[in-house]
Amino acid sequence: MKSLLAFTLVILVIVGATKEARSSVDDEEAVAALDTEYQAAVKNNDVATIDRILADDFVLVTGLGKTYSKRDLLQEARSKRMHYERQEDSQQKVRVWGDTAVVTALLWAKGTLHGKAFDYKLWFSDIYLKTEKGWRYVFAQASTRIPEASGG
C-alpha cells in the first residue's frame, strides 16, 4: 500500500511539473506572438491593435532617456507621419516568470518620418504582464541606435 501511495505521489508530481512546464511554454509562445503582432501594428499604424495590446499605464523609455506613454504612441500612429518599410525584430527571446514576461530582440526600423528617411537597428526589452484580460504590454526599454559599422 505504501509503495502504491508513493508511486501515485511521484506520478502526480511529474504530471504537475509537466503541466507547469507546458504552461510556461504556452505563455512564451503567446507573448512572442503578441510582441510580433505589436511590431506589425506599429509598422502599419494600426491604432486599434496598438490600443488593445498596450496597457493603459504603458511606458517606453528610449536609449536617450525620453519617455512615451500609450497616449503618445497612439497619437503617433493616428498621425501617420511615420511610414515604415521595415519594423521587424530578430533574435527574439522570451522569458516568463509567473505572470511577467520579458521579450528581448533586435529591431530593424526603416522608413520615413516627415518625408525624411531613417534606417537603424536597436535592441529592446519589452515587459508583458498577465492580466485577467490576457497579456498586456506594460513597459519597454530601447537602446540607442546601433552604429552601422557594428552590424547589431
N, C-alpha and C positions, 0 to 999 in steps of 0.2 A: 504494500500500500504506500509506504514512504517513497519508494522508487517511482511509483506512478505519479505521485504528487510532485516530486522533484522534476520528473520528466515534463509534466504539464506546465510547471512554472518556467522551465527553460524554454519551452515552445512559446509560451505567452511573451516572455522577454524578447525572443527572437522576432516574433510577429510584430510586437510593438516597435522594436528598433527598425525593422524593415519598413513599417508603415511611416515612421517618423522620417527616415531617410528618403522615402519616396515623396513625402510631403515637401521636404526641403528641395528636392529636385524639381518638383512641380512648381514651387514658388520661384526658383531660379529661372525656369523656362518662362513663366508668366511675366516676371519682371523684365527679362531680356526682351521678350516680345513687346511689352508695353513701352520700354525705352526706345526700341526701334520704331514703333508706331509714333512716338513723340517726335523723333528726329524727322520722320516723313511729314508729320503735320507742320513742323516748323518750315521745312522746305516748301511746302505748298500753301503757306499762310492759312492753314486750316484752323480757324478760330474755335470752332465747336470742339474739335478733338483736343486742342491745347487746353481749353477750358475744362474739359472732362478729366484730363489726366493730372493737371496741376492742382495741388491742394490750395485752398483759399489763402493760406499764410505762406505760400511758397516764396523762397528767396534764392536768387542766383548771385554769387559773388565771383567777379571776374578776376583774372590774374593781376589786374591793375587796381583792384580793391573797390571797383564800382559795384553797387548792388542794384538788382532789378527785382521787382515784385511780379506776381501773377498779372496784376493790372497792367504793368509796363509791357510785359510780353504779349498780352492780348492786344493792347493798343498798337504795338509794332506790327503784329500780324494783320490787324484790320487796315492799317495804313498802306500795306503792300509796297512800302518803299524798298523793301529788301526782295530781290529776285534771285533765287538760288538755282544754280546749275547743279551743284552738289551740296548736300548736307547729310553726310554719311559717316558712320563710325565703323571702326575696325578694332581688332584686338579687344573686343568686348569681354569683360569678365564680371560675373555677378556673384556676389557673396551674400548669403542670407543668414541672419541671426535672429531667430524668432520672428517677430513682426517688423523687423528692419532689414532692408536690403540695400546694398551699395553696388552701384554699377561703375566700373572704370572702363574707359575706352579712349581711343584716339579719334578725334573728329576732324574731318576734312570739309571745310566750307569754301565754296567758290560761287561767285555770282556778282551782282551789282547792288550798290546802295546809292540811291540818288543818282543813278547813271554811272557811278564810279566803280570800276572793277575791284574785286577783292578775291584773294586765293590764299588760304592759310590752313595750317593744322594746329591743333592744340589738344592737350589731354584734359579730360574732365572726370569728375566723380559726381555721380547723382545718387541721392538718397531717397529711397521709397519707404513708405510706412504702410503696413497693412491695416486697413480700417474696416468698419462694418460694411462699407460700400466697395471694398476691394482695395487694391494697391493704389496709393496716391504718391505723386512725385512732390516731395516736400522741400528739398534743398539741393543746390548744385554749386560746385566749386570748379571753376575753369582755370587752367594755367594761362600764362601769357602765350602768345603765339610762338610756335617753334620756328627758329630761324631756318630758312630754306636749305642751307648747306647741311644741317644735321639730319634732314630727311625724316625725322619723327620716329 
